[in-house]
Every structure is written in structure tokens, then in C-alpha cells.
């Protein structure tokens, strides 16, 4: 379509797009000195004071269900399983749950309140499944804390290698990716649900018959509309296993058992309830305190770091900000792309002002199915209205960009660390970015 390198033909076009298995964060540094720190989501220790409870709900016809409850031996004094990550300890309860799930070809729906360990258990479960299966599918529906893509995306990814470090997510090329454009499903629950179910249908069509298990990760919004979304997803998906992670504050948990109640008949649904990994000496859950916004910024910065060769490292925000500022952008004729804001409308006269200095989803609406396939993200560096072009920074290779005909705008913002760095003038905040002469 019309993505042309700006200024020179070959300068700065060595990026490789999504890089499978590439660590999402750089080496550890002193964050107080303005350096990019190591990502650490691990649990330092855990004390399990409960038992693994498994509810097996077997369909006996519409409106009738019988349940069988299995309880493992008390795990209070059981040794914990040490994961390959030095700082993450997997409780025996978690290990037992993963082994039970891995006995079949599961479709696993993982849910629970915020910061209870859903992502960590998902990574561990994927590793356990990969001991039995060559491939595992992963459906990401937590748009605020994504696993394999930048934030604001729902994705279906196939994993074929064990992750040696559960504390470090990896950027991987998804089989299909949809740009939601926000870090919470609250913005548009209907669109969110449609996207999630569309990706699930892709799994059923392309992977289920091949015996590839599916792990579904969800966000921690479990009350109000968030609860209704979970119920709708389970009703449509009819997973083989629903794993509900509990914390000691019962008011924040999802209900016990098959809480969705009105789901359609299935042959068997196994509901497993486990405790959050970390607990204090009184058996109370110690939730991981996350700086969600900071982690999203790190995801985005590492994604755009892929604009540069893999051997080039950046240890400070300033280094990356300067490199991106000097990076030759793509020149995109405005007439060659459609521009769509997913969550609000702007007057036609304000379109370019709203688009400038934003992160957009790069989508292909022609070869896509129900919804436009997102191939990556880009930063709109500036817009030249007199020439009818916009300048775009993205790690997506030009061979893939040639199929992009739609720019999707949402509310994913450029990390402030790339905009406000002492001694570095950001092109996104300079004057005359909307040139008319």
C-alpha cells in the first residue's frame, strides 16, 4: 500500500517486528538513576494453608447437574515446588492442580481477583502442558496486563517452547491479534466480549481438532459488569476446566463452584479452586503489589525497542528516547489508509490533531475475518497535511506493512518516559508537528 521509508531507502529498517521468545525487559539496572529495571513478578515465598478442592460438574440433562468433590490431602506442611525461576515458588497446591489439568486435552479458563497470581499460574501451567503436548494455545483477554503482546490487545498465541523463567514474559508473534485500544474492558464490554469470542472461534476452527490445549487468561475485574463478562465467556466457551484462584478476603473472590449457573449443557466441567500462592503466618493472602501503569510502559518501550537490531541494548529511558527520536520513520500517504477511533468520535477537522503523537494499531481489513487483524503498533510521529502524509515509527517490517490499510486509534498512550527525558527533545512534543507549509 504506501508505507515508504522516510529520507533514505534503507536507513533504520532493520527491525524484525514481534520477536518470538525475545525477553520483554532489558537487563537489571538502577531504576532510581533513570534506568530501565528488570521485570519481577515472582513470588518470593508462599505458605499454603489449604487443600486443593476440585468440583466436577457432570451434565445430567438441561437444568440438572450432579457434582463430585475431590479434595487432596492437607498441604499445610507439604513442600513447595521450586519453579525454574529462582525467585518464584510454586505451592504444592498449584503443582497438583496443573497435573490434574494436564491429564486431558484441556480448555482451561483461569479466573480470580486482581493480583492473585493468574498470569504466573498460566505460565506455569503452559510449561506443564508442554511436557505432554508439542504446542499449547494461549488466549489473552487481560488487555491491561498482556503476556505476549503490548497492552491493549487481545490475542491468540501458540507456544511450543517451555519458558525457563516464569518471572519474565516474552514477546511472541500471535496467530491472531485484535486491537482493543484500551487497558480495561470497561471502555466497551460489548466489543471486548466480541473480540474474545472471535479469537476462541479461531481456536476451535484451526487448532482444536489438532489436539492443542487452550489456556485462557482473564483480568481481575470480577464484580459487576466484569463478573457478567466472565459468565458470558464461560457460557459460550464451555471449558473443560475452570480454575478459580481465591484470596483470603472472601468478599473479593468469585463465588464457589459453577458460579455461571446458566451455562449450556456440557459433558463435564471441572471447577478447581486454589489459594493465592503467597500467604502470611496467619494464612492471609499477601497479594503482589503491582504498578500496572509502569509495567504497561515497560511493555511498550520494549516493543518499540525492536525497531533496532537485537544486539543493540538500551539501559536507560534517555537512550531509548533519543534513539526513537532519531529513527527514520515510515512515510504513509493519508489517502492510502482509513483512520478509525474505536471508542469515540472526533470532528473531521480534528482528526489529525487527535491522531498526532498517539499509538495506533496497524490493521489489515481486507484479508481479515470478522474483525480487522492487527499486525502491530505504531507511533504517529507527526503529520504533514500539506503533502498529505503522516510519519510513523514501528518495528513491523515493510513486507507486512504493505498489507496495512487501517489505522486503529484507542487510548494507548506513549510512555511518558519517552516524552519527558531531560536533555532529549521529543519530536512528538515539538512545534509544527502538523506542518501546513
C-alpha positions as CSV (number, residue, x, y, z in Angstrom):
1,X,0.0,0.0,0.0
2,X,2.2,3.1,0.5
3,X,4.5,2.7,3.5
4,X,7.7,4.2,2.3
5,X,10.9,4.8,4.3
6,X,11.4,8.4,5.1
7,X,14.5,10.2,3.7
8,X,16.6,7.2,2.7
9,X,15.6,3.8,1.2
10,X,17.4,1.6,3.8
11,X,18.1,3.6,6.9
12,X,16.7,2.2,10.1
13,X,14.7,-0.6,8.6
14,X,16.3,-3.5,10.3
15,X,13.6,-4.2,12.9
16,X,12.0,-7.6,12.9
17,X,8.5,-7.0,14.3
18,X,7.3,-9.3,17.1
19,X,10.3,-11.4,18.0
20,X,9.3,-14.8,19.3
21,X,11.0,-15.7,22.6
22,X,12.7,-12.3,23.0
23,X,12.8,-11.2,26.7
24,X,10.4,-8.4,27.2
25,X,12.6,-6.4,29.5
26,X,16.3,-5.4,29.4
27,X,19.0,-6.4,31.9
28,X,18.6,-5.2,35.5
29,X,19.6,-1.6,36.2
30,X,19.2,1.0,38.9
31,X,15.7,2.5,38.3
32,X,16.4,5.4,40.6
33,X,19.0,6.6,38.2
34,X,16.5,6.7,35.3
35,X,17.4,3.3,34.1
36,X,15.2,0.5,33.0
37,X,14.7,-2.0,35.8
38,X,14.3,-5.8,35.5
39,X,10.8,-7.0,35.4
40,X,10.0,-9.1,38.5
41,X,6.5,-10.6,39.0
42,X,7.7,-13.5,41.1
43,X,6.6,-14.6,44.5
44,X,9.4,-14.6,47.0
45,X,7.8,-17.2,49.2
46,X,4.5,-18.8,49.8
47,X,2.7,-20.6,52.6
48,X,-0.2,-22.8,51.6
49,X,-2.6,-23.4,54.4
50,X,-5.4,-25.2,52.4
51,X,-6.2,-28.1,50.2
52,X,-6.9,-28.3,46.5
53,X,-10.6,-28.6,46.0
54,X,-11.9,-30.0,42.7
55,X,-15.6,-29.8,41.8
56,X,-16.5,-31.9,38.8
57,X,-19.9,-30.9,37.5
58,X,-21.3,-33.5,35.2
59,X,-24.3,-32.8,33.0
60,X,-27.4,-34.9,33.5
61,X,-29.6,-33.1,31.0
62,X,-30.7,-29.5,30.9
63,X,-31.3,-27.9,34.3
64,X,-29.8,-30.9,36.2
65,X,-26.3,-31.2,37.4
66,X,-24.5,-33.5,39.8
67,X,-21.2,-32.6,41.3
68,X,-18.4,-34.6,42.7
69,X,-15.9,-33.0,45.1
70,X,-12.3,-34.2,45.3
71,X,-10.0,-32.9,48.0
72,X,-6.3,-33.6,48.1
73,X,-4.6,-34.3,51.4
74,X,-3.9,-31.3,53.6
75,X,-1.0,-29.3,52.1
76,X,-0.1,-27.1,55.1
77,X,3.1,-28.9,55.7
78,X,3.8,-30.1,52.2
79,X,7.0,-28.9,50.5
80,X,6.7,-26.3,47.8
81,X,7.7,-26.9,44.2
82,X,10.5,-24.6,43.0
83,X,9.9,-23.3,39.5
84,X,12.8,-22.8,37.1
85,X,12.7,-19.1,38.1
86,X,14.9,-18.5,41.1
87,X,12.5,-16.1,42.7
88,X,9.2,-17.9,42.1
89,X,8.0,-20.7,44.3
90,X,5.1,-22.8,43.1
91,X,3.0,-24.2,46.0
92,X,2.3,-27.9,46.0
93,X,-1.4,-27.0,45.6
94,X,-0.7,-25.2,42.3
95,X,1.5,-28.1,41.1
96,X,-1.2,-30.6,41.9
97,X,-3.8,-28.5,40.0
98,X,-1.6,-28.3,37.0
99,X,-1.0,-32.0,36.9
100,X,-4.7,-32.8,37.2
101,X,-5.4,-30.4,34.2
102,X,-2.6,-31.9,32.1
103,X,-4.1,-35.4,32.2
104,X,-6.6,-34.5,29.4
105,X,-6.5,-32.1,26.4
106,X,-7.9,-29.2,28.3
107,X,-9.6,-25.9,27.6
108,X,-8.7,-24.1,30.8
109,X,-10.4,-20.9,31.9
110,X,-8.3,-19.1,34.6
111,X,-10.1,-16.5,36.7
112,X,-9.8,-14.7,40.1
113,X,-9.4,-11.3,41.6
114,X,-6.6,-8.8,40.9
115,X,-3.1,-9.7,41.8
116,X,-3.9,-13.3,42.9
117,X,-1.4,-14.9,40.5
118,X,-3.4,-15.7,37.4
119,X,-0.6,-14.8,35.0
120,X,2.0,-16.7,37.0
121,X,-0.1,-19.8,37.2
122,X,-0.9,-19.5,33.5
123,X,2.8,-19.5,32.7
124,X,3.4,-22.5,35.0
125,X,0.5,-24.4,33.5
126,X,1.7,-23.8,30.0
127,X,5.1,-25.3,30.9
128,X,3.4,-28.3,32.5
129,X,1.3,-28.9,29.4
130,X,4.3,-28.6,27.1
131,X,5.7,-31.7,28.7
132,X,2.8,-33.7,27.2
133,X,1.9,-31.6,24.2
134,X,4.0,-30.2,21.4
135,X,2.0,-27.0,21.3
136,X,-0.2,-25.0,23.7
137,X,-2.6,-22.3,22.6
138,X,-2.9,-19.2,24.8
139,X,-5.9,-16.8,24.7
140,X,-5.1,-13.5,26.3
141,X,-8.1,-11.4,27.4
142,X,-6.3,-9.3,30.1
143,X,-5.8,-6.2,27.9
144,X,-4.1,-4.3,30.8
145,X,-1.5,-6.9,31.7
146,X,-0.8,-8.8,28.5
147,X,1.5,-11.7,28.3
148,X,2.9,-11.9,24.8
149,X,1.9,-8.6,23.2
150,X,1.9,-4.9,24.1
151,X,-1.1,-3.8,26.2
152,X,-4.5,-3.0,24.6
153,X,-4.6,-6.2,22.5
154,X,-6.5,-9.5,22.7
155,X,-4.5,-12.3,21.1
156,X,-4.4,-16.0,20.4
157,X,-0.8,-17.3,20.6
158,X,0.6,-20.8,20.0
159,X,3.5,-21.7,22.3
160,X,5.9,-24.6,21.5
161,X,8.8,-23.9,23.9
162,X,8.9,-24.0,27.7
163,X,9.6,-20.7,29.3
164,X,12.7,-21.1,31.5
165,X,11.9,-18.1,33.7
166,X,8.3,-17.6,34.9
167,X,9.2,-14.1,36.1
168,X,9.8,-12.8,32.5
169,X,7.1,-12.7,29.9
170,X,8.1,-12.8,26.3
171,X,7.0,-11.1,23.1
172,X,5.7,-13.7,20.7
173,X,4.0,-13.4,17.3
174,X,0.3,-14.3,17.8
175,X,-1.7,-16.4,15.4
176,X,-4.3,-13.7,15.5
177,X,-4.4,-10.3,17.3
178,X,-7.1,-7.7,17.7
179,X,-6.6,-4.1,18.8
180,X,-8.9,-3.2,21.6
181,X,-7.2,0.1,22.2
182,X,-7.6,0.4,26.0
183,X,-6.2,-1.3,29.1
184,X,-9.6,-2.2,30.6
185,X,-12.7,-3.9,29.2
186,X,-14.8,-1.3,31.0
187,X,-14.4,1.0,28.0
188,X,-16.5,-1.2,25.7
189,X,-17.6,-4.5,27.3
190,X,-19.6,-5.5,24.2
191,X,-16.6,-5.0,21.8
192,X,-14.4,-6.8,24.3
193,X,-16.6,-9.8,24.5
194,X,-17.0,-10.0,20.7
195,X,-13.2,-9.9,20.3
196,X,-12.6,-12.6,22.9
197,X,-15.2,-15.0,21.5
198,X,-14.0,-14.3,17.9
199,X,-10.5,-15.5,18.9
200,X,-11.9,-18.5,20.6
201,X,-13.8,-19.4,17.5
202,X,-10.5,-19.2,15.6
203,X,-9.0,-21.7,18.1
204,X,-11.9,-24.1,17.6
205,X,-11.7,-23.9,13.8
206,X,-7.9,-24.1,13.4
207,X,-6.4,-25.8,16.5
208,X,-9.0,-27.8,18.5
209,X,-9.1,-30.7,16.0
210,X,-5.3,-31.0,16.2
211,X,-5.4,-31.8,19.9
212,X,-3.8,-28.5,21.0
213,X,-4.9,-27.5,24.6
214,X,-6.0,-24.0,25.3
215,X,-5.2,-21.7,28.3
216,X,-7.4,-18.7,28.7
217,X,-6.1,-15.9,30.9
218,X,-8.6,-13.3,32.2
219,X,-8.4,-10.0,34.1
220,X,-9.1,-9.4,37.7
221,X,-12.3,-7.5,37.2
222,X,-14.7,-9.9,38.9
223,X,-17.5,-7.7,40.2
224,X,-20.4,-6.0,38.4
225,X,-20.1,-6.0,34.6
226,X,-16.7,-7.7,35.0
227,X,-18.5,-10.7,36.6
228,X,-21.1,-10.7,33.8
229,X,-18.4,-10.8,31.2
230,X,-16.8,-13.8,32.8
231,X,-20.1,-15.6,33.0
232,X,-20.8,-14.8,29.3
233,X,-17.4,-16.0,28.2
234,X,-17.7,-19.3,30.2
235,X,-21.2,-19.9,28.8
236,X,-20.0,-19.5,25.2
237,X,-16.7,-21.3,25.6
238,X,-17.8,-24.2,27.8
239,X,-14.3,-25.0,29.0
240,X,-13.2,-28.4,30.3
241,X,-11.7,-26.8,33.4
242,X,-12.4,-23.5,35.3
243,X,-9.6,-22.7,37.7
244,X,-10.7,-20.1,40.3
245,X,-7.9,-18.6,42.4
246,X,-9.0,-17.4,45.8
247,X,-7.6,-14.9,48.3
248,X,-8.3,-14.6,52.0
249,X,-10.6,-11.6,51.6
250,X,-13.7,-13.6,50.7
251,X,-15.7,-10.5,49.5
252,X,-13.3,-10.0,46.6
253,X,-13.4,-13.6,45.4
254,X,-15.7,-15.1,42.7
255,X,-18.4,-17.4,44.1
256,X,-17.6,-21.0,44.9
257,X,-18.4,-23.8,42.4
258,X,-20.0,-23.3,39.0
259,X,-20.9,-19.6,39.6
260,X,-22.1,-19.1,36.0
261,X,-25.1,-21.4,36.7
262,X,-27.0,-20.8,33.4
263,X,-24.2,-22.2,31.2
264,X,-25.3,-24.6,28.4
265,X,-25.1,-28.4,28.9
266,X,-21.6,-29.9,28.7
267,X,-20.3,-33.4,29.1
268,X,-18.2,-32.4,32.1
269,X,-16.9,-29.2,33.6
270,X,-14.2,-29.4,36.3
271,X,-14.1,-26.5,38.7
272,X,-10.8,-26.2,40.6
273,X,-10.3,-23.8,43.4
274,X,-6.8,-23.0,44.7
275,X,-5.4,-20.3,47.0
276,X,-3.2,-17.5,46.0
277,X,0.4,-18.5,46.4
278,X,1.6,-16.0,49.0
279,X,0.2,-16.1,52.5
280,X,1.4,-14.7,55.8
281,X,1.8,-16.6,59.1
282,X,-1.9,-16.2,59.8
283,X,-3.0,-17.7,56.5
284,X,-4.0,-14.4,54.9
285,X,-3.2,-13.8,51.3
286,X,-0.3,-11.5,50.6
287,X,-1.1,-10.0,47.2
288,X,1.6,-8.8,44.9
289,X,1.6,-5.0,44.7
290,X,1.9,-4.2,41.0
291,X,2.5,-0.8,39.4
292,X,0.3,-1.7,36.4
293,X,0.9,1.5,34.6
294,X,4.6,1.3,34.9
295,X,4.6,-2.3,33.6
296,X,2.5,-1.4,30.6
297,X,5.0,1.4,29.8
298,X,7.8,-1.2,30.0
299,X,5.9,-3.5,27.6
300,X,5.5,-0.6,25.1
301,X,9.1,0.6,25.4
302,X,10.4,-2.9,24.9
303,X,8.1,-3.4,21.9
304,X,9.4,-0.3,20.2
305,X,12.9,-1.2,21.1
306,X,12.5,-3.8,18.4
307,X,12.9,-1.0,15.8
308,X,16.6,-1.5,16.3
309,X,18.9,-4.5,15.9
310,X,18.7,-7.2,18.6
311,X,22.3,-6.7,19.5
312,X,21.7,-3.0,20.4
313,X,20.8,-2.6,24.1
314,X,19.3,0.3,25.9
315,X,19.8,0.6,29.6
316,X,18.1,4.0,30.3
317,X,14.9,5.7,29.2
318,X,17.0,8.5,27.8
319,X,19.0,6.2,25.5
320,X,15.8,4.7,24.0
321,X,14.0,8.0,23.7
322,X,17.0,9.5,21.8
323,X,17.2,6.5,19.5
324,X,13.5,6.6,18.7
325,X,13.7,10.4,18.1
326,X,16.4,9.9,15.6
327,X,14.9,6.7,14.0
328,X,13.8,7.2,10.3
329,X,10.0,6.8,10.2
330,X,7.8,5.4,7.5
331,X,6.1,8.0,5.3
332,X,2.4,7.0,4.9
333,X,0.1,8.7,2.4
334,X,-3.1,9.6,4.3
335,X,-5.2,8.7,1.3
336,X,-3.9,5.1,1.4
337,X,-5.3,4.3,4.9
338,X,-8.5,4.5,6.7
339,X,-8.5,6.0,10.2
340,X,-10.9,4.7,12.9
341,X,-11.2,5.7,16.5
342,X,-12.6,2.7,18.4
343,X,-14.1,4.4,21.4
344,X,-15.1,7.9,20.5
345,X,-15.7,10.2,17.6
346,X,-13.9,13.4,16.6
347,X,-15.0,16.2,14.2
348,X,-13.4,15.6,10.8
349,X,-11.5,18.9,11.2
350,X,-9.9,17.5,14.4
351,X,-8.9,14.0,13.1
352,X,-5.2,14.8,12.5
353,X,-4.9,16.6,15.8
354,X,-6.3,13.7,17.7
355,X,-4.1,11.2,15.8
356,X,-0.8,13.0,16.2
357,X,1.6,11.7,18.9
358,X,-0.6,8.6,19.6
359,X,0.0,4.9,19.4
360,X,-2.2,3.2,16.8
361,X,-3.0,-0.3,15.8
362,X,-1.9,-1.3,12.3
363,X,-4.6,-3.4,10.8
364,X,-5.5,-5.3,7.7
365,X,-9.2,-5.0,6.9
366,X,-9.1,-6.8,3.6
367,X,-7.8,-10.3,4.4
368,X,-9.3,-10.3,7.9
369,X,-12.3,-12.2,9.0
370,X,-15.0,-10.6,11.2
371,X,-12.7,-8.0,12.8
372,X,-9.5,-6.4,11.4
373,X,-6.3,-8.3,12.1
374,X,-3.8,-6.2,14.0
375,X,-0.2,-6.8,12.8
376,X,1.5,-4.5,15.3
377,X,1.6,-1.0,16.8
378,X,3.0,2.3,15.5
379,X,3.7,5.8,16.9
380,X,2.4,8.6,14.8
381,X,5.4,10.9,15.0
382,X,4.0,13.8,13.0
383,X,1.6,14.7,10.2
384,X,2.3,16.8,7.1
385,X,-1.1,18.0,5.9
386,X,0.4,20.0,3.0
387,X,1.9,16.8,1.5
388,X,-0.9,14.5,2.8
389,X,1.4,12.2,4.6
390,X,1.9,11.0,8.2
391,X,5.2,9.8,9.7
392,X,5.0,6.5,11.5
393,X,7.5,4.7,13.8
394,X,7.0,0.9,14.0
395,X,9.1,-2.3,14.3
396,X,6.7,-4.1,11.9
397,X,8.7,-4.9,8.7
398,X,7.7,-3.2,5.5
399,X,6.7,-6.5,3.8
400,X,3.9,-6.8,6.4
401,X,3.1,-3.1,6.4
402,X,2.3,-3.3,2.7
403,X,-1.0,-5.1,3.7
404,X,-2.0,-2.5,6.3
405,X,-4.9,-0.3,5.2
406,X,-6.4,0.7,8.5
407,X,-5.1,2.7,11.5
408,X,-7.0,2.0,14.7
409,X,-6.9,4.6,17.4
410,X,-7.7,4.0,21.0
411,X,-6.4,5.2,24.3
412,X,-3.0,3.6,24.4
413,X,-0.6,6.4,25.3
414,X,3.1,6.9,24.5
415,X,5.0,6.2,27.8
416,X,5.8,9.5,29.5
417,X,9.4,8.3,29.9
418,X,9.8,8.6,26.2
419,X,8.2,12.1,26.1
420,X,9.9,13.8,29.0
421,X,13.5,13.0,29.2
422,X,16.0,15.6,30.4
423,X,18.3,16.6,27.5
424,X,16.2,15.0,24.9
425,X,13.7,16.9,22.7
426,X,10.9,14.6,21.8
427,X,9.6,15.0,18.2
428,X,6.1,14.2,19.4
429,X,6.0,17.4,21.6
430,X,7.9,19.8,19.3
431,X,6.2,22.6,17.4
432,X,4.9,22.4,13.8
433,X,4.2,18.7,14.0
434,X,1.2,19.4,11.9
435,X,3.0,21.1,9.1
436,X,0.9,23.1,6.7
437,X,3.7,24.7,4.6
